[in-house]
């Protein structure tokens, strides 16, 4: 891991994810989680203070130890147990089958190297009644915007820790074995190549 990826990128990600619009959407969505929670891409822990008393425990997966160190600081004093799992989401998650009530992904699927495998791992640990809550940016249906997303992604993913601007989130979630039961698509404030949003719920 290079100097940029280890010492600079985690702070860039934390700063970018704390912008006002992301914070607003995050605060509306994350409190829907309940029970035993698996958060994929916990990052610097911005979701952790938003979990409510409906949550018993959070398993927090992220490959960046630097981001997890920030998340540990944000987890201090919260009223539920948090177990940090420092690994990529594609690697088999060290949890038994059907033990999770809610899986949470917020602005994560864009940067996972093998998103379908990661989603299959999530599906494996979800209970039959479990839900996947997702809040992601991805491919726009506007052909002009999508063309720019395709042009910019090769360079952007190098600067942004593997972030792809042009992934079709709905298609990936379906390919991972989920059925999307609720979906809201919209642009939030900011450059359209980066802000086309998929907000929804998926079930097994």
N, CA and C of each residue as an Amber inpcrd file, in Angstrom:
protein
   612
   0.8460000  -1.1890000   0.0000000   0.0000000   0.0000000   0.0000000
   0.8830000   1.2410000   0.0000000   0.6210000   2.1740000  -0.9360000
   1.4240000   3.3620000  -1.0580000   1.0990000   4.4110000  -0.0060000
   1.9350000   5.4590000   0.0190000   1.7620000   6.5380000   0.9960000
   0.4060000   7.2070000   0.8380000   0.0050000   7.4790000  -0.4170000
  -1.2820000   8.1480000  -0.6550000  -2.4400000   7.3090000  -0.1240000
  -2.4530000   6.0130000  -0.4640000  -3.5580000   5.1440000  -0.0710000
  -3.6390000   4.9740000   1.4430000  -2.4970000   4.9910000   2.1090000
  -2.4760000   4.7270000   3.5450000  -2.6840000   5.9790000   4.3850000
  -2.0760000   7.0870000   3.9840000  -2.0400000   8.2590000   4.8580000
  -2.9160000   9.4220000   4.4030000  -3.2230000   9.4950000   3.1170000
  -3.9780000  10.6430000   2.6020000  -5.4090000  10.2540000   2.2490000
  -5.5640000   9.1720000   1.4700000  -6.8860000   8.7780000   0.9870000
  -7.9090000   8.5850000   2.1080000  -7.5750000   7.9440000   3.2470000
  -8.5960000   7.7990000   4.2970000  -9.1670000   9.1330000   4.7720000
  -8.3350000  10.1510000   4.8590000  -8.8200000  11.4690000   5.2940000
  -9.6430000  12.1400000   4.1980000  -9.2730000  11.9150000   2.9380000
 -10.0580000  12.4490000   1.8190000 -11.4490000  11.8190000   1.8180000
 -11.5100000  10.4950000   2.0120000 -12.7970000   9.7950000   2.0300000
 -13.6560000  10.2850000   3.1890000 -13.0650000  10.4010000   4.3600000
 -13.8150000  10.8610000   5.5280000 -14.3820000  12.2580000   5.2900000
 -13.5720000  13.1490000   4.7390000 -14.0250000  14.5220000   4.4740000
 -15.1470000  14.5410000   3.4450000 -14.9680000  13.7780000   2.3470000
 -15.9690000  13.7730000   1.2790000 -17.3030000  13.2150000   1.7660000
 -17.2560000  12.1860000   2.5930000 -18.4850000  11.5530000   3.0660000
 -19.2000000  12.3710000   4.1310000 -18.5560000  13.4080000   4.6500000
 -19.1870000  14.2570000   5.6600000 -19.8710000  15.4800000   5.0550000
 -19.9540000  15.5470000   3.7220000 -20.5960000  16.7250000   3.1340000
 -22.0760000  16.7720000   3.5210000 -22.6500000  17.9620000   3.4690000
 -23.9790000  18.2050000   4.0220000 -25.0570000  17.3390000   3.3900000
 -25.0000000  17.1700000   2.0720000 -26.0370000  16.4010000   1.3890000
 -25.9510000  14.9160000   1.7430000 -24.7370000  14.3640000   1.7480000
 -24.5780000  12.9650000   2.1510000 -25.0500000  12.7550000   3.5810000
 -24.7020000  13.6930000   4.4570000 -25.0910000  13.5720000   5.8640000
 -26.6110000  13.5730000   6.0190000 -27.2850000  14.4070000   5.2490000
 -28.7440000  14.4800000   5.3280000 -29.3850000  13.1640000   4.9120000
 -28.9590000  12.6150000   3.7700000 -29.5500000  11.3710000   3.2700000
 -29.2160000  10.2090000   4.2040000 -27.9860000  10.1760000   4.6730000
 -27.5390000   9.1280000   5.5850000 -28.3930000   9.1140000   6.8620000
 -28.6380000  10.3120000   7.4040000 -29.3920000  10.4240000   8.6520000
 -30.8420000   9.9830000   8.4890000 -31.3730000  10.0790000   7.2760000
 -32.7420000   9.6250000   7.0170000 -32.8210000   8.1120000   6.8550000
 -31.7470000   7.4980000   6.3710000 -31.8150000   6.1150000   5.9160000
 -31.2840000   5.0990000   6.9270000 -30.1460000   5.3820000   7.5240000
 -29.4880000   4.4130000   8.4000000 -30.3540000   4.0050000   9.5960000
 -31.1490000   4.9080000  10.2020000 -31.9700000   4.4900000  11.3470000
 -33.0020000   3.4120000  11.0460000 -33.1770000   3.0290000   9.7910000
 -34.0860000   1.9340000   9.4390000 -33.5070000   0.5660000   9.7960000
 -32.2300000   0.4990000  10.1170000 -31.6030000  -0.7780000  10.4710000
 -32.0800000  -1.2450000  11.8360000 -32.1090000  -2.5740000  12.0050000
 -32.5240000  -3.1350000  13.2880000 -31.8840000  -4.4960000  13.4980000
 -31.8950000  -4.9470000  14.7540000 -31.3930000  -6.2730000  15.0880000
 -29.8780000  -6.3490000  15.0190000 -29.3930000  -7.4900000  14.5650000
 -27.9590000  -7.6870000  14.3480000 -27.6250000  -7.1650000  12.9560000
 -26.6850000  -6.2230000  12.8830000 -26.4090000  -5.4770000  11.6600000
 -25.0240000  -5.8120000  11.1240000 -24.9470000  -6.0110000   9.8280000
 -23.6760000  -6.1230000   9.1200000 -23.5290000  -4.8780000   8.2640000
 -22.5220000  -4.0700000   8.5720000 -22.2660000  -2.9030000   7.7270000
 -21.0390000  -3.1680000   6.8610000 -21.2470000  -3.1380000   5.5600000
 -20.1690000  -3.3540000   4.6100000 -19.6010000  -1.9910000   4.2050000
 -18.3080000  -1.8130000   4.4360000 -17.6860000  -0.5310000   4.1350000
 -17.9890000   0.4940000   5.2170000 -17.7030000   0.1340000   6.4630000
 -17.9960000   1.0560000   7.5690000 -17.1940000   2.3430000   7.4680000
 -16.0610000   2.2800000   6.7600000 -15.2580000   3.4900000   6.5670000
 -14.8600000   4.1240000   7.8800000 -15.0380000   5.4410000   7.9760000
 -14.6370000   6.1640000   9.1870000 -15.7280000   6.1700000  10.2500000
 -16.7840000   5.3880000  10.0490000 -17.7890000   5.2090000  11.0810000
 -18.8860000   6.2450000  11.1260000 -19.1390000   6.9250000  10.0190000
 -20.1390000   7.9880000  10.0200000 -21.5510000   7.4690000  10.2620000
 -21.8090000   6.2100000   9.9320000 -23.1410000   5.6460000  10.1830000
 -23.3510000   5.2590000  11.6450000 -22.2920000   4.9720000  12.3520000
 -22.4190000   4.3490000  13.6720000 -23.2820000   5.1550000  14.6450000
 -23.1150000   6.4730000  14.7610000 -23.9560000   7.2100000  15.7020000
 -25.4230000   7.2950000  15.2880000 -25.7440000   6.8670000  14.0600000
 -27.1140000   6.9790000  13.5470000 -27.9530000   5.7350000  13.8270000
 -27.3190000   4.6470000  14.2580000 -28.0790000   3.4560000  14.5960000
 -28.8780000   3.7060000  15.8770000 -30.0920000   3.2040000  15.9190000
 -30.9900000   3.4710000  17.0290000 -30.9750000   2.3220000  18.0390000
 -31.8250000   2.4310000  19.0300000 -31.9350000   1.3930000  20.0600000
 -32.4960000   0.0890000  19.4980000 -32.9660000   0.0930000  18.2430000
 -33.4480000  -1.1360000  17.6040000 -32.2950000  -2.0720000  17.2440000
 -31.0580000  -1.5620000  17.2910000 -29.8770000  -2.3400000  16.9000000
 -29.2420000  -2.9770000  18.1280000 -28.9670000  -4.2950000  18.0340000
 -28.3080000  -5.0190000  19.1220000 -26.7920000  -5.0050000  18.9760000
 -26.3310000  -5.2390000  17.7480000 -24.9070000  -5.3880000  17.5080000
 -24.6110000  -5.0240000  16.0650000 -23.4080000  -4.4700000  15.8420000
 -22.9690000  -4.1360000  14.4870000 -21.6520000  -4.8470000  14.2120000
 -21.6080000  -5.5610000  13.0980000 -20.3650000  -6.1270000  12.5710000
 -19.9050000  -5.1940000  11.4570000 -18.7590000  -4.5720000  11.6550000
 -18.3160000  -3.4790000  10.7870000 -17.1440000  -3.9340000   9.9250000
 -17.4050000  -4.1090000   8.6260000 -16.4040000  -4.6270000   7.6900000
 -15.7840000  -3.4780000   6.9020000 -14.4600000  -3.4460000   6.8510000
 -13.7490000  -2.4890000   5.9970000 -12.2930000  -2.9280000   5.8890000
 -11.7000000  -2.8450000   4.6780000 -10.3110000  -3.2790000   4.5290000
  -9.2890000  -2.2530000   5.0160000  -9.7100000  -1.0060000   5.2270000
  -8.7630000   0.0490000   5.6080000  -8.6440000   0.1410000   7.1230000
  -7.5010000  -0.2030000   7.6450000  -7.2830000  -0.1070000   9.0890000
  -7.2460000   1.3520000   9.5360000  -6.8180000   2.2360000   8.6260000
  -6.7780000   3.6570000   8.9590000  -8.1930000   4.2030000   9.1420000
  -9.1070000   3.8300000   8.2300000 -10.4970000   4.2580000   8.3770000
 -11.1400000   3.6120000   9.6000000 -10.8180000   2.3470000   9.8470000
 -11.3950000   1.6870000  11.0200000 -10.9260000   2.3380000  12.3170000
  -9.7020000   2.8630000  12.3320000  -9.2360000   3.5760000  13.5310000
 -10.1130000   4.8040000  13.7950000 -10.5150000   5.5030000  12.7270000
 -11.4250000   6.6370000  12.8890000 -12.7860000   6.1510000  13.3830000
 -13.2350000   5.0210000  12.8300000 -14.5390000   4.4800000  13.2210000
 -14.5450000   4.0710000  14.6930000 -13.4520000   3.5320000  15.1770000
 -13.3840000   3.1410000  16.5870000 -13.5830000   4.3460000  17.4950000
 -13.0150000   5.4780000  17.1070000 -13.1870000   6.6970000  17.9080000
 -14.6520000   7.1390000  17.9050000 -15.3100000   7.0280000  16.7470000
 -16.7140000   7.4300000  16.6560000 -17.6380000   6.4510000  17.3730000
 -17.1560000   5.2400000  17.6470000 -18.0120000   4.2330000  18.2780000
 -18.0160000   4.3290000  19.7900000 -17.1520000   5.1630000  20.3500000
 -17.0380000   5.2480000  21.8110000 -18.3630000   5.7070000  22.4330000
 -18.8230000   4.9510000  23.4150000 -20.0130000   5.3470000  24.1580000
 -21.3360000   4.9940000  23.5240000 -21.3270000   4.3070000  22.4060000
 -22.5920000   3.9190000  21.7850000 -23.2130000   2.7470000  22.5490000
 -24.5160000   2.6370000  22.4680000 -25.2300000   1.6850000  23.3020000
 -25.3890000   0.3020000  22.7180000 -24.4850000  -0.1180000  21.8620000
 -24.5450000  -1.4660000  21.3070000 -23.1210000  -1.9380000  21.0470000
 -22.9800000  -3.2390000  20.9260000 -21.6640000  -3.8260000  20.7090000
 -21.2570000  -3.6890000  19.2430000 -19.9890000  -3.3810000  19.0010000
 -19.4670000  -3.2770000  17.6420000 -18.2490000  -4.1830000  17.5140000
 -18.2770000  -5.0270000  16.5130000 -17.1220000  -5.8720000  16.2010000
 -16.5670000  -5.4460000  14.8470000 -15.3070000  -5.0060000  14.8250000
 -14.6770000  -4.5660000  13.5870000 -14.0160000  -5.7530000  12.8960000
 -14.2820000  -5.8740000  11.5990000 -13.7470000  -6.9710000  10.7980000
 -12.9030000  -6.3650000   9.6840000 -11.5780000  -6.3560000   9.8360000
 -10.7010000  -5.6750000   8.8690000 -10.3950000  -6.5370000   7.6430000
 -11.2810000  -6.5020000   6.6650000 -11.0800000  -7.2900000   5.4600000
 -11.9260000  -6.7210000   4.3280000 -11.6320000  -7.1680000   3.1220000
 -12.4480000  -6.8140000   1.9730000 -13.7570000  -7.5980000   2.0110000
 -14.7780000  -7.0160000   1.4150000 -16.1050000  -7.6340000   1.4700000
 -16.2030000  -8.9080000   0.6370000 -15.3180000  -9.0790000  -0.3370000
 -15.3810000 -10.2710000  -1.1850000 -14.9020000 -11.5260000  -0.4600000
 -14.0490000 -11.3340000   0.5410000 -13.5260000 -12.4580000   1.3040000
 -14.6460000 -13.0130000   2.1780000 -14.7450000 -14.3410000   2.3110000
 -15.8060000 -14.8880000   3.1580000 -15.8560000 -14.2120000   4.5240000
 -17.0090000 -13.6780000   4.8640000 -17.1840000 -12.9800000   6.1320000
 -17.2020000 -14.0080000   7.2550000 -16.4200000 -13.8150000   8.3230000
 -16.3270000 -14.8250000   9.3870000 -17.5370000 -14.8080000  10.3140000
 -18.7020000 -15.0580000   9.7250000 -19.9530000 -15.1410000  10.4660000
 -20.7200000 -16.3600000   9.9600000 -21.5160000 -16.9890000  10.8060000
 -22.3050000 -18.1370000  10.3450000 -23.4290000 -17.7190000   9.4070000
 -23.9520000 -18.6690000   8.6910000 -25.0700000 -18.4040000   7.7960000
 -26.3000000 -17.9490000   8.5790000 -27.0710000 -17.0700000   7.9700000
 -28.3800000 -16.6440000   8.4710000 -28.3220000 -16.1390000   9.9220000
 -27.3970000 -15.1960000  10.1790000 -27.2740000 -14.6470000  11.5280000
 -27.5150000 -13.1400000  11.5820000 -27.7580000 -12.5080000  10.4320000
 -27.8570000 -11.0450000  10.3500000 -29.2830000 -10.6300000   9.9860000
 -29.7790000  -9.6090000  10.6780000 -31.1110000  -9.0810000  10.3920000
 -31.0870000  -7.9860000   9.3300000 -30.0810000  -7.1210000   9.3800000
 -29.9890000  -6.0050000   8.4360000 -28.5650000  -5.8600000   7.9470000
 -28.3880000  -5.8160000   6.6470000 -27.1020000  -5.4500000   6.0650000
 -27.2120000  -4.0200000   5.5550000 -26.1580000  -3.2430000   5.7420000
 -26.1620000  -1.8320000   5.3780000 -24.9670000  -1.5410000   4.4800000
 -25.2270000  -0.8710000   3.3550000 -24.1710000  -0.3760000   2.4780000
 -24.4880000   1.0670000   2.1210000 -23.5710000   1.9840000   2.4210000
 -23.7430000   3.3770000   2.0140000 -22.4900000   3.8320000   1.2820000
 -22.6470000   4.1400000   0.0130000 -21.5540000   4.5960000  -0.8430000
 -20.3420000   3.6630000  -0.7360000 -20.6400000   2.3820000  -0.9260000
 -19.6320000   1.3310000  -0.7580000 -19.4620000   0.4810000  -2.0040000
 -20.5630000   0.1470000  -2.6620000 -20.5320000  -0.8010000  -3.7700000
 -19.6650000  -0.3100000  -4.9210000 -19.4880000   0.9730000  -5.0190000
 -18.6940000   1.5580000  -6.1110000 -17.2370000   1.1380000  -6.0540000
 -16.7240000   0.8380000  -4.8550000 -15.2870000   0.6170000  -4.7030000
 -14.9040000  -0.8170000  -4.3750000 -15.8800000  -1.7190000  -4.3200000
 -15.5690000  -3.1290000  -4.0750000 -15.1060000  -3.7690000  -5.3770000
 -13.9760000  -4.4510000  -5.3290000 -13.3840000  -4.9930000  -6.5580000
 -14.3020000  -6.0020000  -7.2450000 -14.9400000  -6.8600000  -6.4800000
 -15.8400000  -7.8700000  -7.0280000 -17.1940000  -7.7250000  -6.3250000
 -18.0300000  -6.7980000  -6.7640000 -19.2560000  -6.4970000  -6.0240000
 -20.2490000  -7.6480000  -5.9610000 -20.3440000  -8.4660000  -7.0070000
 -21.3090000  -9.5690000  -6.9900000 -20.9160000 -10.6030000  -5.9370000
 -19.6350000 -10.9330000  -5.8540000 -19.1810000 -11.8750000  -4.8190000
 -19.4550000 -11.3270000  -3.4310000 -19.2190000 -10.0280000  -3.2390000
 -19.4880000  -9.4100000  -1.9410000 -20.9730000  -9.5010000  -1.5940000
 -21.8250000  -9.2490000  -2.5580000 -23.2630000  -9.3310000  -2.3250000
 -23.7000000 -10.7620000  -2.0070000 -23.0670000 -11.7260000  -2.6440000
 -23.3800000 -13.1290000  -2.3420000 -22.9770000 -13.4860000  -0.9160000
 -21.8720000 -12.8930000  -0.4420000 -21.4660000 -13.0870000   0.9480000
 -22.4940000 -12.4880000   1.9120000 -22.9810000 -11.3000000   1.5650000
 -24.0080000 -10.6650000   2.3930000 -25.2570000 -11.5410000   2.4340000
 -25.6400000 -12.0380000   1.2820000 -26.8440000 -12.8770000   1.1930000
 -26.6890000 -14.1310000   2.0490000 -25.4970000 -14.6920000   2.0830000
 -25.2490000 -15.9100000   2.8600000 -25.5190000 -15.6950000   4.3480000
 -25.1500000 -14.5300000   4.8770000 -25.2690000 -14.3300000   6.3270000
 -26.6050000 -13.7160000   6.7390000 -27.4050000 -13.2680000   5.7710000
 -28.7160000 -12.6960000   6.1130000 -29.7140000 -13.7830000   6.4960000
 -30.5150000 -13.4970000   7.4980000 -31.6230000 -14.3690000   7.8270000
 -32.6550000 -14.3180000   6.6980000 -33.5100000 -15.3500000   6.5630000
 -34.5220000 -15.3320000   5.4970000 -35.4260000 -14.1110000   5.5460000
 -35.6060000 -13.5510000   6.7370000 -36.4260000 -12.3450000   6.8850000
 -35.5960000 -11.0680000   6.8690000 -34.3010000 -11.1940000   6.6030000
 -33.4050000 -10.0480000   6.6580000 -33.5520000  -9.1140000   5.4660000
 -32.9490000  -7.9290000   5.6080000 -33.0250000  -6.9200000   4.5500000
 -31.6460000  -6.3240000   4.2930000 -31.4350000  -5.9230000   3.0760000
 -30.2690000  -5.1340000   2.6930000 -30.7260000  -3.7020000   2.4570000
 -30.2040000  -2.7710000   3.2540000 -30.4510000  -1.3450000   3.0430000
 -29.2760000  -0.7810000   2.2660000 -29.5460000  -0.1750000   1.1210000
 -28.4450000   0.3550000   0.3260000 -28.6790000   1.8110000  -0.0500000
 -27.5940000   2.5480000  -0.0720000 -27.5800000   3.9540000  -0.4550000
 -26.2790000   4.1490000  -1.2170000 -26.3850000   4.1950000  -2.5370000
 -25.2040000   4.1370000  -3.3960000 -25.3000000   5.1550000  -4.5280000
 -24.1400000   5.5710000  -5.0280000 -24.1420000   6.3420000  -6.2690000
 -23.7620000   5.3990000  -7.4070000 -24.2080000   5.7340000  -8.6160000
 -23.9030000   4.8300000  -9.7050000 -24.3150000   5.3670000 -11.0570000
 -24.5040000   4.4510000 -11.9800000 -24.7190000   4.8020000 -13.3810000
 -26.0370000   5.5450000 -13.5730000 -25.9560000   6.6480000 -14.3020000
 -27.1300000   7.4600000 -14.5960000 -27.8590000   6.9070000 -15.8210000
 -29.1950000   7.0480000 -15.8640000 -29.9500000   6.6560000 -17.0580000
 -29.8210000   7.6810000 -18.1790000 -29.3020000   8.8530000 -17.8620000
 -29.0740000   9.8990000 -18.8630000 -27.8430000   9.5120000 -19.6820000
 -28.0210000   9.2840000 -20.9600000 -26.9200000   8.7620000 -21.7810000
 -25.7190000   9.7020000 -21.8210000 -25.9660000  11.0030000 -21.7830000
 -24.8390000  11.9440000 -21.7840000 -24.0520000  11.8750000 -20.4820000
 -24.7710000  11.7900000 -19.3710000 -24.0960000  11.6630000 -18.0790000
 -23.3460000  10.3360000 -17.9990000 -23.9990000   9.2600000 -18.4320000
 -23.3770000   7.9400000 -18.3900000 -22.1130000   7.8800000 -19.2470000
 -22.1340000   8.5700000 -20.3890000 -20.9480000   8.5970000 -21.2490000
 -19.7710000   9.2540000 -20.5220000 -20.0590000  10.3310000 -19.7950000
 -19.0050000  10.9830000 -19.0220000 -18.5580000  10.1070000 -17.8590000
 -19.4760000   9.3830000 -17.2640000 -19.0930000   8.4530000 -16.2070000
 -18.1240000   7.3970000 -16.7290000 -18.4000000   6.8920000 -17.9340000
 -17.5040000   5.9030000 -18.5430000 -16.1380000   6.5060000 -18.8540000
 -16.1290000   7.7470000 -19.3150000 -14.8530000   8.4000000 -19.6500000
 -14.0060000   8.6530000 -18.4010000 -14.6510000   9.0620000 -17.3230000
 -13.9230000   9.4990000 -16.1380000 -13.5250000   8.3640000 -15.2040000
 -14.2610000   7.2550000 -15.2360000 -14.0250000   6.1880000 -14.2680000
 -12.6030000   5.6360000 -14.2720000 -11.9570000   5.3810000 -15.4240000
 -10.5940000   4.8200000 -15.3680000  -9.6240000   5.6520000 -14.5400000
  -9.6860000   6.9700000 -14.6700000  -8.8050000   7.8310000 -13.8710000
  -9.3280000   8.0090000 -12.4540000 -10.6550000   8.1350000 -12.3280000
 -11.2640000   8.4050000 -11.0340000 -11.0220000   7.2650000 -10.0410000
 -11.0800000   6.0310000 -10.5190000 -10.9450000   4.9050000  -9.5860000
  -9.5270000   4.8280000  -9.0120000  -8.5450000   5.3520000  -9.7400000
  -7.1780000   5.3690000  -9.2040000  -7.0400000   6.4120000  -8.1090000
  -7.6560000   7.5570000  -8.3010000  -7.5730000   8.6260000  -7.3020000
  -8.5120000   8.3860000  -6.1330000  -9.6340000   7.6680000  -6.3790000
 -10.6790000   7.5310000  -5.3760000 -10.7520000   6.1910000  -4.6990000
  -9.6410000   5.4840000  -4.5870000  -9.6520000   4.2190000  -3.8550000
 -10.4700000   3.1320000  -4.5010000 -10.5010000   3.0980000  -5.8360000
 -11.2420000   2.0620000  -6.5570000 -12.6680000   2.4330000  -6.8790000
 -13.0780000   3.6680000  -6.5950000 -14.4580000   4.0950000  -6.8190000
 -14.7830000   4.1490000  -8.3120000 -15.8480000   3.4300000  -8.7080000
 -16.3650000   3.4560000 -10.0720000 -17.5830000   4.3690000 -10.1250000
 -17.6180000   5.2620000 -11.0780000 -18.7480000   6.1690000 -11.2390000
 -19.8920000   5.5340000 -12.0220000 -19.6180000   4.4500000 -12.7300000
 -20.5340000   3.9740000 -13.7610000 -21.1540000   2.5960000 -13.4880000
 -21.1980000   2.1630000 -12.2550000 -21.8070000   0.8680000 -11.9680000
 -23.3180000   0.9850000 -11.8330000 -24.0280000   0.0330000 -12.4620000
 -25.4730000  -0.0120000 -12.3260000 -25.7980000  -0.7940000 -11.0520000
 -26.1350000  -0.0730000 -10.0140000 -26.3090000  -0.6750000  -8.6960000
 -27.4500000  -1.6780000  -8.6810000 -28.5680000  -1.3640000  -9.3140000
 -29.7090000  -2.2760000  -9.3290000 -29.3400000  -3.6090000  -9.9720000
 -28.6260000  -3.5660000 -11.0840000 -28.2430000  -4.7920000 -11.7680000
 -27.2910000  -5.6250000 -10.9120000 -26.3540000  -4.9650000 -10.2300000
 -25.4070000  -5.6930000  -9.3920000 -26.1140000  -6.3780000  -8.2310000
 -27.0320000  -5.6850000  -7.5890000 -27.7480000  -6.2650000  -6.4530000
 -28.5790000  -7.4660000  -6.8990000 -29.2100000  -7.3650000  -8.0470000
 -29.9650000  -8.4970000  -8.5820000 -29.0380000  -9.6660000  -8.9200000
 -27.8770000  -9.3630000  -9.4970000 -26.9110000 -10.4130000  -9.8420000
 -26.3650000 -11.1030000  -8.5960000 -26.3870000 -10.3910000  -7.4590000
 -25.9280000 -10.9810000  -6.2070000 -26.9580000 -11.8670000  -5.5350000
 -28.1290000 -12.0190000  -6.1630000 -29.1420000 -12.9300000  -5.6430000
 -30.2340000 -12.2720000  -4.8340000 -30.3340000 -10.9390000  -4.9080000
 -31.3470000 -10.2110000  -4.1490000 -32.5250000  -9.8040000  -5.0230000
 -33.6340000  -9.5610000  -4.3570000 -34.8300000  -9.0110000  -4.9940000
 -35.0600000  -7.6210000  -4.4130000 -34.9910000  -6.6090000  -5.2610000
 -35.1790000  -5.2370000  -4.7960000 -36.6740000  -4.9910000  -4.5850000
 -37.0450000  -4.6270000  -3.3630000 -38.4490000  -4.4290000  -3.0120000
 -38.8230000  -2.9590000  -2.9060000 -37.8330000  -2.0890000  -2.8140000
 -38.0810000  -0.6510000  -2.7400000 -36.8820000   0.0580000  -3.3610000
 -37.1490000   1.0400000  -4.2280000 -36.0460000   1.7370000  -4.8910000
 -36.4490000   3.1690000  -5.2130000 -35.5590000   4.0760000  -4.8680000
 -35.7280000   5.4910000  -5.1850000 -34.4550000   5.9600000  -5.8720000
 -34.6030000   6.5490000  -7.0540000 -33.4540000   7.0710000  -7.8000000
 -33.5650000   8.5830000  -7.9270000 -32.4460000   9.2580000  -7.7680000
 -32.4530000  10.7160000  -7.8580000 -31.0130000  11.2330000  -7.9310000
 -30.8760000  12.4630000  -8.4070000 -29.6180000  13.1860000  -8.2940000
 -29.6710000  14.0280000  -7.0300000 -28.6220000  13.9720000  -6.2270000
 -28.5520000  14.9770000  -5.1770000 -27.5730000  16.0660000  -5.6080000
 -27.4250000  17.0730000  -4.7930000 -26.6280000  18.2340000  -5.1710000
 -25.1820000  17.8530000  -5.4500000 -24.6530000  18.4110000  -6.5320000
 -23.2780000  18.1240000  -6.9190000 -23.2050000  17.7130000  -8.3710000
 -21.9880000  17.4340000  -8.8660000 -21.8190000  17.0290000 -10.2630000
 -22.6180000  15.7610000 -10.5760000 -23.3470000  15.7820000 -11.6610000
 -24.2400000  14.6650000 -11.9670000 -23.5000000  13.3510000 -12.2050000
 -22.2710000  13.4120000 -12.6620000 -21.5230000  12.1650000 -12.8690000
 -21.2510000  11.4410000 -11.5540000 -21.3460000  12.1680000 -10.4360000
 -21.0210000  11.5820000  -9.1290000 -22.2190000  11.4400000  -8.2060000
 -23.3820000  11.9440000  -8.6050000 -24.4650000  12.0690000  -7.6310000
 -25.7600000  11.3470000  -8.0040000 -25.7490000  10.5210000  -9.0450000
 -26.9640000   9.7560000  -9.3310000 -27.0750000   8.6620000  -8.2740000
 -28.1840000   8.6450000  -7.5400000 -28.2940000   7.8670000  -6.3040000
 -29.3130000   6.7390000  -6.4320000 -28.9500000   5.5880000  -5.8640000
 -29.8300000   4.4380000  -5.7240000 -30.0610000   4.2370000  -4.2270000
 -31.2790000   4.4420000  -3.7760000 -31.6140000   4.2910000  -2.3660000
 -32.7400000   3.2640000  -2.2700000 -32.4860000   2.1540000  -1.5770000
 -33.5100000   1.1360000  -1.5740000 -33.3200000   0.0240000  -0.5650000
 -34.2030000  -0.9430000  -0.6770000 -34.2150000  -2.1290000   0.1820000
 -34.2660000  -3.3590000  -0.7180000 -33.4810000  -4.3600000  -0.3620000
 -33.4900000  -5.6310000  -1.0940000 -33.6400000  -6.7770000  -0.1160000
 -34.2840000  -7.8390000  -0.5790000 -34.5070000  -9.0180000   0.2490000
 -34.0680000 -10.2540000  -0.5160000 -33.9540000 -11.3530000   0.2110000
 -33.5250000 -12.6080000  -0.4180000 -34.6590000 -13.1920000  -1.2480000
